[in-house]
């Protein structure tokens, strides 16, 4: 009951297959946590939705997710998503900083950073 409520398991387990099931879940959690750690600064919900979108149908299958996360396609997709999130965070910070400047100071600041 308690493990299912916490999301550690998805089904009621039979004793004979519990070790294999829990090993599979552990591999999944470790793989997912490693990917989640790359998305610094994003909320848990945002990371979950990004991982769900990137992994597609593999997200709902522990074995498929572990296989997907170990592949090159996952590495490339996660790298791109992390870079995209970092750019969005920097853009948001710059917009917030520039919004507080007077119009003339804003123009000078923007002109000095445009390459």
LUMPATI-361380 format. One record per residue: residue in three letters; x, y, z of N, C-alpha, C in turn. Coordinates in steps of 0.2 Angstrom, whole numbers, plus 5000, padded with zeros to 4 digits. Layout:
N
alaXYZXYZXYZ ...
***
This chain:
115
unk500449945000500050005000500450065000 unk500950075005501350135006501750145000 unk502150094997502550104991502150124985 unk501550104984501150124979500950194979 unk500750214985500550284987501150334985 unk501750314987502350354985502550354978 unk502250314974502550304967503150264966 unk503350224971503950184970503750124966 unk503150094967502850044963502250064959 unk502050024954501450044950500949994951 unk501149934953500649874954500749844961 unk500249804963500349754968500849704966 unk501349694970501849644968501749574971 unk501949524967501949454970502649444972 unk502749414978503349404981503849374976 unk503749314972504249294968504549334962 unk504149384960504449434955504549504958 unk504549504964504649574967505349604966 unk505849554967506549574966506649604959 unk506449564954506549594947506249654946 unk505649664949505249724947505549784951 unk505749774957506049834961506749844957 unk507149804955507749814952507649854945 unk507149834942506949874935506749944937 unk506349954943506050024945506650064947 unk507150034950507750064953508150094947 unk508250054942508650074936508350134933 unk507650124932507250184929507350244933 unk507250244940507350304944508050334944 unk508550294944509250314943509350354936 unk509050324931509150354924508750414924 unk508150414927507750474926508050534931 unk508350514937508650564941509250594938 unk509650554934510250574931510050634926 unk509550614922509250664917508950724920 unk508650714926508350774929508850824932 unk509450794934509950834937510250884932 unk510150864926510450914920510050974919 unk509350974921508951034921508951074927 unk509451104928509451154934509051214933 unk508751224939508351284939507651284936 unk507451224934506751214931506351174937 unk505651194937505251154942505251084940 unk505051044945504950974944504450964939 unk503851004939503350994934503651004927 unk504051054926504251074920504751024917 unk505150994922505650944920505250874918 unk504750864922504350804920504050804913 unk503750864912503450874905503950874900 unk504550904901505050894895505250824894 unk505350784900505650714899505050674896 unk504450684898503850654895503850664887 unk503950724885503950744878504550714874 unk505150714877505750694874505750614873 unk505450584879505550504879504950474875 unk504350514874503750484871503450424874 unk503350374871502950314874503450284878 unk504150294878504550254882504550284890 unk504250344890504150374897503750324902 unk503250294899502850254903503050184904 unk503550164901503850094902504550094905 unk504650064911505250074914505850044910 unk505749984907506349954903506450004897 unk505950024893506050064887506350134889 unk506150154895506450224897507150214898 unk507350164902508150154903508450144897 unk508250104892508550094885508550164882 unk508050194882508050264878508550314881 unk508550314888508950364891509750344890 unk509850284889510550264888510850274881 unk510350294876510550304869510750374867 unk511050374862511350434859510750484857 unk510250464855509650504853509450544859 unk509450504865509150534871509650594873 unk510350574873510850624875510850684871 unk510750674864510650734860510050774861 unk509450744862508850774864508850814870 unk509150784875509250814882509650874882 unk510250864878510750924878510350984875 unk509950964869509651024866509151054871 unk508751014874508251044879508551084884 unk509151054887509451094892509751154890 unk510051154884510251224881509651274880 unk509151244877508551284876508351314883 unk508251274888508051304894508551354897 unk509151344896509651394899509651454895 unk509551454888509451514884508851554887 unk508251514888507651544890507751584897 unk508151554901508251574908508651644907 unk509151644903509551704902509151754899 unk508751744894508351794891507851824896 unk507551784900507051804905507451854910 unk508051834912508451874917508651944914 unk508851944907509052004904508452044903 unk507852024901507252064900507052094907 unk507152054912506952084919507452144921 unk508052134919508552184921508452244917 unk508352234910508252294905507652334907 unk507052294909506452324910506452384915 unk506952374920506952424925507352484923 unk507752484918508152544915507652594912 unk507952654912507652714909507752694901 unk507352724897507352714890508052724887 unk508352784889509052794886509552754888 unk509552734895510052684898509852614895 unk509252594893509152534890509452524883 unk509352584879509652584872510352574873 unk510752614877511452604878511652534880 unk511252504885511452434887511352384882 unk510852394878510752344873511252354867 unk511352414865511852424860512552394862 unk512752394868513352374870513452294870 unk512852264871512852194871512752154864 unk512452194859512352164853513052164849 unk513152104846513752094843513752104836 
***
